[in-house]
Amino acid sequence: MVKGGDILSRLKDKGYRLTPQRMMILDAVEAADDHISAEEIYTHVCERYPNLNISTVYRTLELLKELELVTETDMGDGRVRYHSIKKGHHHHLVCQECGKIIDLDEVVLAPLKDTLYRDYGFSADLKHLAIFGRCKKCS
């Protein structure tokens, strides 16, 4: 797992400049209590840096995703959300009726990952995903 200062050193080591915009975008992702959308990051950063362009947010998030410093998850609400890899891998059960999101521990999916590899020769990347259905209350 990547530690706090490791993200910055990883960007530097790969030859990327640590611009104020990148630093603020990364801070917004890391400060978020939950998953955060590009639009939410943009709004948060614009409070301190009003000249930021939304395309800078998208490019920075794409770079952080490529470097495996953030994960990207579609929670079914029409917006992709981001999560710092420092906060670990976890998964979500998303109720399609009421919108409730339940965190699902990674160990629950370990048997699935093993089965996919054993039976299909498929090495699944289960870093961060959402499973849609109905919660107990809505079933």
Buried (B, 14 or more C-beta within 10 A) or exposed (E): EBEEEBBBEBBEEEEBEEEEBBBBBBBBBBEBEEBBBBEBBBBBBBEEBEEBEBEBBBBBBEBBBEBEBBBBBEBBEEEBBBBBBBBEBBBBBBBEEEEBBEEBEBEEBEEEBEEBEEEEEEEBEBBBBBEEEBBEEEE
